[in-house]
Amino acid sequence: MAISQRKTTIAVLRALMGPVYGREDRFAELAQRSVSWVKKVSAGIEPLTGDVAHALSLETGISPTWLLRGDPATAPVGSAGQLYNERAFQLHRAKLGKGKLEVQTVFDLAEIVAEITAIARSAAKQDIAAVFRWRLTEFLKASRDEFGCDERTQRQVQARAQDGHLPRLIFRDDLVDPKTLTRTSARDDASHLRPRKLRGSPKN
């Protein structure tokens, strides 16, 4: 079967790993899972979890983000953002065997901002933008508690942002009266993307 016809990202990864490592039993050993699991996740019967995706990334060099998105039609990407193919897998395994492996995690800020914006707009269309904003805030708080926060980096990024305009999303939810559970207002302009004027920015 051609790689382009594979049903899942796991199936694509196995094909790129070649006839040896991509074999069900060898892949199961690599993923520390059963052969039955390999069959099910390759066919899309069982979902791929984040912990397994990150474990596979360390073993194969594939991007865990690409794996978890689950779109086999998109080009495979390595953990450092590079094009991923069989040669990339072999190089990764060679470095891993020599103890020279360097794990890189790429954060595409433009992609992250675009995805947050798209989710916020979708939430606004359902009049629950405030819910999404709360969940995002809680996620960031929990992440800060778990991983810490490099405040120096935060200040540097904020300082650089002062040189231009940052988009500020303003979504107005159609409120619901908790006593009657009926909508109290209707807004046609439920969502806007407005530039945020930063301190020191020239006035129009």
N, C-alpha and C positions, 0 to 999 in steps of 0.2 A: 504494500500500500504506500502511495506517495505521501510524503510528510504533510503536504497541503491538505490531504484528505483525513488526517487524524482528527479524532473527536475531541480530545482534551490536550491541555498543555503537557500533562504527564506523558501522554502517548507520543507527543512530538519530541519531548526530551529523551525518551527512551530510544526513539529512532535516531536521534542525533548522537547518542552515546555508542551506537554501533551494535553489531550482532552479539558481542560478548557482554559488555556491561548493561546493555539494554534488555537482555534476556530477563524473563520474569524472576527467576531465582536469584540472579546476580543483583538485579535492581532491588529486590526485597531485602537482600543482605545489606545493600548500600543504605537503604532507607530505614533499616531496622524494623521492618514490618513483614507481614506474612505474604506468601505468594497470592493468597486469596485477596488480600488488600490491594496488591498491585493490579490484579485483574479488574477489580471493581472500580478503583480510582482511575485507571486508564480508560475504562469504558464510560466514565461519568456517572456510575451508579452510586459511588460513595464520594463525598466531597473531600477536597484537599484542605487540611487544616494549616494554620499559620506556623505552628511549631515544626511540622514535617517539612513544609516549604523552606523554612530557614535551615533546617538540617540538610536538606537536599542541596541547598545553595552552597553550603560549606563543602559538601562532598563533590559537587559537580561544577560549581562556578556559575550556575544559572541564576538569574535574578529572581528572588522570591516574589517580588511584586508581579513580574510577568507570569509566574506560575499561578499565583492566586487570582489574577484577573480572569483566568480561565478562557482566554480567547485564542484558540490554536491557529487562527487565521493571521494573527499579527506575527511579525518577525521576532524570533527568539532573541532575548537580550541577556547579556552577561551581568554579573553582579556589579561591575564597574561601568555599566551603561554601553558596553561595546557589543557589536554584532556577535551572536553566539552560534557556533556550528560545531561539527565533530572535532575539528582541529583545536578549537578553544577548549573543549572538554578534555582532550588528550593533554594539552599543555597544562591545564589546571591540575590534572591527576599527576603529571610529572613533577610539578612544583610541590604538590602535597606530599609525594613520596620522598622528596628531598628535604622536606621541612622548611621550604622557602615560601610557603604560601602567605600571601598578603591579602587579607579580606578587605574589600572596599565596598562601602555602602554609599550610593549616590542619592542625594536629595534634589530632585528637580523642583525648585521653588515655584517656577512658573506653572508647572503641571499641578502642583499641590494647590496653589491659589485658584487655578482654573476649576479644579474639582470642587473645592469648597464653595466657590461662587455658584457653580451649577447646582449643587445640593441646596444651597441657601435659596436660590431662586425657585427651585422645585418645591421647597417647603413653604415658601411665600405664597405660591399658587394654591396651596392647601390651607392657607391661613395659620400655619404653625411654624413660622420663621423663628419666633421666640423660643419654641421648644428646641429647634435645631441649635440655636445660639447657646442655650443653656447646656445642652449635651456636649457641644464642642468645648465650652468653658470647663465643664466637669472633667472631660477627657484630658485637657491640658493640665488641669490641677493634679489629676491622678498621675499623669506622666511626669510632672515636675517632682512629685513626691517619690516616685519610683526611680527616676533616672537622674534627678537633680537638674540644675539649670546653670549654664555658663553665662553669668550675668554680664561679663565683659563682652562676649560675643553679641548678646542681646543689645547692649548699648551701642556697639559698633554698627550693627544693622540698622538700628533706629536712627543713628546719626547720619548714615548714608541716605536713608530715606528722606531726610530733611532737604535733600538737594532737588527733589521733584515732587510730584503729586502722587499720593497713594490713593487707590480707589477705596471709597468708603461705601459699603453697602447699606442701604436703608430700606428695610422691608416693613410695611405696615400690615399687621394682621387684622382681618375682619373680626372684631371682638365678639365674644359670646357672653350674654348675661347668664351668670351661674344660677340665678333664681328661676329663670324661665327656659334656659337652654335654647334661646333664640338669638339670632344675630342682631346686634344693635346698630350696626352701620355697614355700609358697603363702600368699598373704595375701588375705583377703576384703576387707580395708579398704585396697585398693591406693592410693586417692586420697582426700584430705581437703582441705577448705578451712577453715583455722583462722585466727582473728584473731590478729594478732601484737601482744602487749602492748608498747607503747612506753614508753620512760623517761618517768616523770612522769605516766603514766596512772593513774587511780584503780583500786584493787583491787576486785574483785567481792565 
